[in-house]
Amino acid sequence: MHSTLLQLGPITIKAFGLMMALGFLAAWFAAVRLSRGTHRNADYIASLLVWMMFAGVVGARFGYVAEHWTSEFASHPAAIIRIDQGGVMFYGGLIGAGLVLAFWTWRHHEHLLDLSDLLLAVLPLGHAFGRIGCFLNGCCHGRVSHCPLAVVFPAGSPAWSVQCDAGLITPSASSALPVLPTQLFEAGANFLIFLFLYQLYRRTPGHRGVVTAVYFMTYSVVRFLIEPLRGDVRMSVGAVSIGQAISVAIFMVGAALLVWCLSNPVSRKPGV
């Protein structure tokens, strides 16, 4: 765990913020490569991604605060703005970014699925960097485990705090009990999804919306499977976590969209 990578006087470089920045740049570079030969040049994509990232961060923070209000923010509401310390909910960010994308397509006379195919083909790459940032920050950790893949976070880390509150360790403990590195599990899964969708985007120009549908289906399965391995506080919806409930809904939307796209093939328009 290295939540602070560098401290130079008043300048502090946080691992989580740095990984988010690197993820943004990596996704931008990949989107530019996929957009060669179209009107969507580097500046166009950068402008769109900046607005989407801003809305995504706000949405992700709002989702996290709502999910962890009782355990983290009810007694410390000022901590809501400390996003540099980590604490975001990906699905909240996806909704926020999606709203900006919908407005952008209306404003620039684009087709929503044309742009969503492009952006969701590269989103998993940026998301993978973000999950590495979560690991370095210590948030979004897994449950206690003694398997060979388990890792140990130091005293003061989110895992240590959760285990202290649960009575699993005492406040004098120098470290938390070993936990599953769910952040790295998800980072690896996102990287594989990116490799697949990047190629799918290039090979399916005649099927608008297919990349969007496949992203919804693949990521929702990954998230549904990883949720039970998480050890941080999770809001529940009946017998499942809120993350699993949203994953089921998104998978169903993706499956319905895929059936519709394959039944009604429409070529993706690059807008040259």
C-alpha positions in Angstrom: 0.0 0.0 0.0 1.5 3.3 -1.1 -1.4 5.9 -1.0 1.1 8.8 -1.1 3.8 8.3 -3.8 5.6 11.6 -3.4 5.7 14.5 -1.0 7.6 17.6 -2.1 6.8 20.4 0.3 3.1 21.5 -0.3 2.9 19.2 -3.4 1.5 15.7 -2.7 1.2 13.1 -5.4 -1.4 10.5 -4.4 -1.4 7.0 -6.0 -5.1 7.0 -6.6 -5.1 10.3 -8.4 -2.0 9.4 -10.5 -3.5 6.1 -11.6 -6.7 7.9 -12.6 -4.7 10.3 -14.7 -2.7 7.5 -16.3 -5.9 5.6 -17.0 -7.4 8.7 -18.7 -4.3 9.1 -20.9 -4.2 5.4 -21.8 -8.0 5.4 -22.8 -7.6 8.6 -24.8 -4.6 7.2 -26.7 -6.5 4.0 -27.5 -9.6 5.9 -28.6 -7.5 8.1 -30.9 -6.0 5.1 -32.6 -9.5 3.6 -33.1 -10.7 6.9 -34.6 -8.1 7.3 -37.3 -9.6 8.4 -40.5 -12.6 10.0 -38.9 -13.5 13.5 -37.8 -12.9 12.5 -34.2 -9.4 13.7 -33.9 -7.3 13.8 -30.7 -8.8 17.2 -29.5 -12.3 16.1 -30.1 -11.8 12.9 -28.1 -9.9 14.7 -25.3 -12.7 17.3 -24.9 -15.3 14.6 -24.7 -13.3 12.5 -22.3 -12.6 15.4 -20.0 -16.3 16.2 -19.6 -17.1 12.5 -19.2 -14.4 12.1 -16.6 -15.5 15.1 -14.6 -19.1 13.8 -14.6 -17.9 10.3 -13.9 -15.9 11.3 -10.9 -18.8 13.2 -9.4 -21.2 10.3 -10.1 -18.7 7.8 -8.7 -18.2 9.8 -5.5 -21.9 10.4 -5.1 -22.5 6.6 -5.4 -19.8 5.8 -2.9 -20.9 8.3 -0.4 -24.5 7.1 -0.6 -23.3 3.5 -0.1 -21.0 4.3 2.8 -22.9 7.2 4.4 -23.5 5.5 7.7 -20.1 3.9 8.1 -17.9 6.7 6.9 -19.6 10.1 6.2 -22.4 10.6 8.7 -20.0 11.6 11.4 -17.4 13.2 9.0 -19.4 14.9 6.2 -16.3 17.1 5.4 -14.6 14.0 4.1 -17.0 13.8 1.2 -14.8 16.1 -0.9 -11.6 14.2 -0.1 -11.8 12.1 -3.3 -8.0 12.2 -3.5 -8.0 9.6 -0.7 -10.0 7.2 -2.8 -13.6 6.1 -2.4 -15.6 5.9 -5.6 -18.3 3.6 -6.9 -17.8 2.7 -10.6 -21.4 2.2 -11.5 -22.2 5.7 -10.2 -19.4 7.0 -12.4 -20.7 5.1 -15.4 -24.2 6.7 -14.9 -22.7 10.2 -14.6 -20.5 9.8 -17.7 -23.4 8.3 -19.6 -25.5 11.3 -19.0 -22.8 13.6 -20.4 -22.3 11.3 -23.4 -26.0 11.4 -24.2 -25.9 15.3 -24.1 -22.7 15.3 -26.2 -24.2 13.2 -28.9 -27.3 15.4 -29.1 -25.2 18.5 -29.2 -22.8 17.3 -31.9 -25.4 15.3 -33.9 -23.7 12.0 -33.3 -25.4 8.6 -32.8 -25.3 7.5 -29.2 -24.3 3.9 -30.0 -21.5 5.1 -32.4 -19.8 6.9 -29.6 -20.6 4.5 -26.9 -19.0 1.7 -28.9 -15.8 3.7 -29.3 -15.6 4.8 -25.6 -16.7 1.5 -24.1 -14.0 -0.3 -26.1 -11.3 1.7 -24.3 -13.0 2.3 -20.9 -11.8 -1.0 -19.4 -8.2 0.1 -20.0 -8.7 3.2 -18.0 -10.7 1.3 -15.4 -7.8 -1.2 -15.0 -5.5 1.7 -14.1 -8.1 3.0 -11.6 -8.3 -0.4 -9.8 -4.5 -0.4 -9.5 -4.9 2.9 -7.8 -7.4 1.4 -5.5 -4.9 -1.3 -4.6 -2.2 1.3 -3.9 -4.6 3.3 -1.8 -5.9 0.2 0.1 -9.6 0.8 -0.7 -12.0 -1.7 -2.3 -10.1 -4.5 -0.6 -11.1 -8.2 -0.4 -12.3 -10.3 2.5 -10.0 -12.1 4.9 -8.2 -15.0 3.3 -5.1 -17.1 3.9 -4.8 -18.3 0.3 -1.4 -17.7 -1.4 -2.8 -14.7 -3.3 -3.8 -12.8 -0.1 -2.0 -9.5 0.8 -1.5 -7.7 4.0 -2.3 -4.0 4.4 -0.7 -1.9 7.2 -2.2 -0.3 10.3 -4.4 2.6 9.4 -5.5 1.1 6.1 -9.1 0.7 5.2 -8.8 -3.1 5.7 -7.3 -2.6 9.1 -10.1 -0.2 10.1 -12.8 -2.6 8.9 -11.3 -5.5 10.8 -10.9 -3.4 14.0 -14.5 -2.4 13.8 -15.5 -6.0 13.3 -13.4 -7.1 16.3 -11.1 -9.3 14.1 -8.0 -7.5 15.3 -7.2 -5.0 18.1 -6.3 -1.3 17.5 -2.8 -2.2 18.6 -2.3 -4.6 15.6 0.5 -3.5 13.3 -1.3 -4.7 10.2 -4.6 -6.1 9.0 -5.2 -9.8 8.5 -4.4 -11.0 5.0 -7.2 -10.1 2.5 -7.9 -11.0 -1.2 -6.5 -8.4 -3.6 -9.8 -7.9 -5.3 -8.6 -4.6 -6.8 -6.0 -6.5 -8.8 -8.5 -9.3 -9.8 -10.7 -6.6 -11.3 -7.8 -4.7 -12.9 -6.7 -7.9 -14.7 -10.2 -8.7 -15.8 -10.7 -5.2 -17.2 -7.4 -5.4 -19.1 -8.6 -8.7 -20.7 -12.0 -7.1 -21.6 -10.1 -4.2 -23.2 -8.0 -6.4 -25.4 -11.2 -8.2 -26.5 -13.3 -5.2 -27.1 -10.5 -3.3 -28.9 -10.3 -6.0 -31.5 -14.1 -6.4 -31.6 -14.6 -2.7 -32.4 -12.2 -3.0 -35.3 -13.8 -6.1 -36.7 -17.5 -5.3 -36.4 -18.0 -2.0 -38.2 -21.3 -3.3 -39.6 -22.9 -3.9 -36.2 -23.5 -0.6 -34.4 -24.0 -1.2 -30.6 -22.4 -4.7 -30.4 -19.4 -3.4 -28.5 -21.6 -1.5 -26.1 -23.7 -4.6 -25.5 -20.7 -6.9 -25.0 -19.1 -4.5 -22.6 -22.3 -4.4 -20.5 -22.4 -8.2 -20.4 -18.8 -8.9 -19.7 -18.1 -6.3 -17.1 -21.3 -7.0 -15.2 -20.4 -10.7 -15.0 -16.9 -9.8 -13.6 -18.3 -7.4 -11.1 -21.0 -9.8 -10.0 -18.4 -12.5 -9.3 -16.0 -10.2 -7.5 -18.5 -8.6 -5.2 -18.8 -11.6 -2.8 -15.0 -11.5 -2.4 -15.0 -7.9 -1.2 -14.3 -7.2 2.4 -15.2 -3.5 2.6 -18.6 -2.4 3.7 -21.2 -3.2 1.1 -24.8 -1.9 0.8 -27.1 -4.8 0.4 -30.3 -5.2 -1.7 -32.0 -8.3 -0.3 -29.6 -11.2 -0.5 -27.1 -9.5 -2.8 -25.0 -6.3 -2.7 -26.0 -3.2 -4.6 -23.1 -3.8 -7.0 -24.5 -7.3 -7.8 -28.1 -5.9 -8.2 -26.9 -3.3 -10.7 -24.7 -5.9 -12.5 -27.8 -8.1 -13.1 -29.7 -5.1 -14.5 -26.9 -4.1 -16.7 -26.3 -7.6 -18.0 -30.0 -7.8 -19.0 -29.8 -4.5 -20.8 -26.6 -5.7 -22.6 -28.2 -9.0 -23.6 -31.3 -7.3 -24.9 -29.2 -4.8 -26.8 -27.0 -7.5 -28.3 -30.1 -9.4 -29.6 -31.5 -6.2 -31.1 -28.2 -5.2 -32.8 -27.6 -8.7 -34.3 -31.2 -8.8 -35.5 -31.1 -5.2 -37.0 -27.5 -4.8 -38.2 -26.6 -1.1 -38.9 -23.2 0.0 -39.9 -21.3 2.2 -37.4 -20.9 5.7 -38.9 -17.5 7.2 -38.3 -18.8 10.7 -39.3 -16.0 11.4 -41.7 
